Amino acid sequence: LPLNYELDINSNMSRQLIASDSMFTSNGIMDIRSLNDEFLFLGTNDGLSFIDLLSNDDFQYGHPISINFPKGGNPSLSIKDDMIVFSGVIDTLIHGSSEVKGTGLAYSRDGGESWFFLSQPIDSIPEEEMDGFQTISWGGQDILSLSVTTDINNVSYDIAIDDKYIYSANWAGGVRRYNYLPVMDEIKKSWEIIPLPRDEDIDLHCGGINTTEYSVNPKDPSDGGNHNHKGFSVYVVEDTIWVGTAAGINKGIISNDNCINWVRHYQSGLDEISGNWVIGFANQQLNGFNRFWAITWATEYPETNALSYTENGGLTWNISNPLGNDVGKVYDLHTQGDFIWASTEKGLYFSNNGHYWEKYNQFVDAITGEKILSESVFSSYFLETLETLFIGTGDGLAIIDETTESTSIIRFWEASNPFSAYPNPFLINDYNQINDDGHVRFIFSNPNHHDGKIDIYDFSMDRVIQLNDSQLIGT
């Protein structure tokens, strides 16, 4: 027998051969993106999934499999042409408390036929005399940058793609980019740190950085760092890059030598944006102009959770709140021409002008009567070619056929699992909430279709209730 073996990192692995058909990896749908209107890829709580839109005029569901995928759920997913990138995250215990841990990224340059793995951006331990810092080169200057040597709280929360780079906003890991163009040896390429303005700076230009005072440091300001170096969102359109942090919006212009001149750092209080924690962007192409949106959460009073948008490249900003006077957060935006959908913790909202919003009713399957037992909506995608709206929630996928106004609910359960509770019944105050009432599904194997009963006990082993009104969800 061979003592060791190795898979060629450049080998092509057919998507059809490595795809598991007929179910998603999880019913928690965080992100939805289209690949050439032929596939929808879904970032879920437990790995990448897809919908084949062109198979026999009917949707086929599944999830790709590759040794090059990161572990855990997918906090971000991005697609540009045939380029697909997604990241991974898991929970981990550190000194008795639960923390998030980035598990890396995977990318495909050929629409998912072959995949490459990228480790979570982590720096090497610097020399003792560097006091935790390393020296990086940026715009022809040597700049100090804090060495981020852990993947704890270092998670790729957002990803953007241009013709050369993958951009990743990693919170404690800052903002970085990776040159994905093929070279002879993929392993020799590495993540490049992108300096951002400090909290008090309004701009930062290549070649003009005061290197005696400036350093890249995503620690808290009380510890000598900058909230504006904690990247949470990133968006690239042509030669313009937008980065959202815990301290506002940064607009940069990518120069011919690939350096980035940060021409403006927008902040609540100085500019008309609702809040300084910026978790996402969307670019809406309207008739003759663009409306650029940012999801802006409050970090402190008097900031508010809302949407901020500009129609002139950032010269002026306006605020729109889909939830009106309701207290809640927007998670994701999707635009299609004049139309925009806002996925929020209070439901899915729709607008055709960005000022007046309408809320979708609770999603109910037109045939089975099955409901989405969660107000929160995490993502949406309108496929114009099929006039179909896909809605991602923590309780499954809702699909609305706009031509017939009928709704389908898509969920998958692992038949081999004899019993499961979904979501975690000890966290009903966090998930699957409707009108402040939590919901839990108890799934159990019942091949002979007997009358099922579930007894629920408290920690003293006193029976709280017996559930005996079960519903058949499969054969």
Helices and strands as residue ranges (DSSP letters): E 19-21, E 29-35, E 39-44, E 47-55, E 58-64, E 77-80, E 83-94, E 97-108, E 116-118, G 128-130, E 133-138, E 141-146, E 154-161, E 165-171, E 175-179, G 186-188, E 192-193, E 215-216, G 221-223, G 227-229, E 231-237, E 240-245, E 248-254, E 260-266, E 277-286, E 289-297, E 306-310, E 318-320, E 330-336, E 339-344, E 347-351, E 358-359, E 377-383, E 388-393, E 396-401, E 406-410, E 419-422, G 425-427, E 433-434, E 437-438, E 441-444, E 454-457, E 463-467
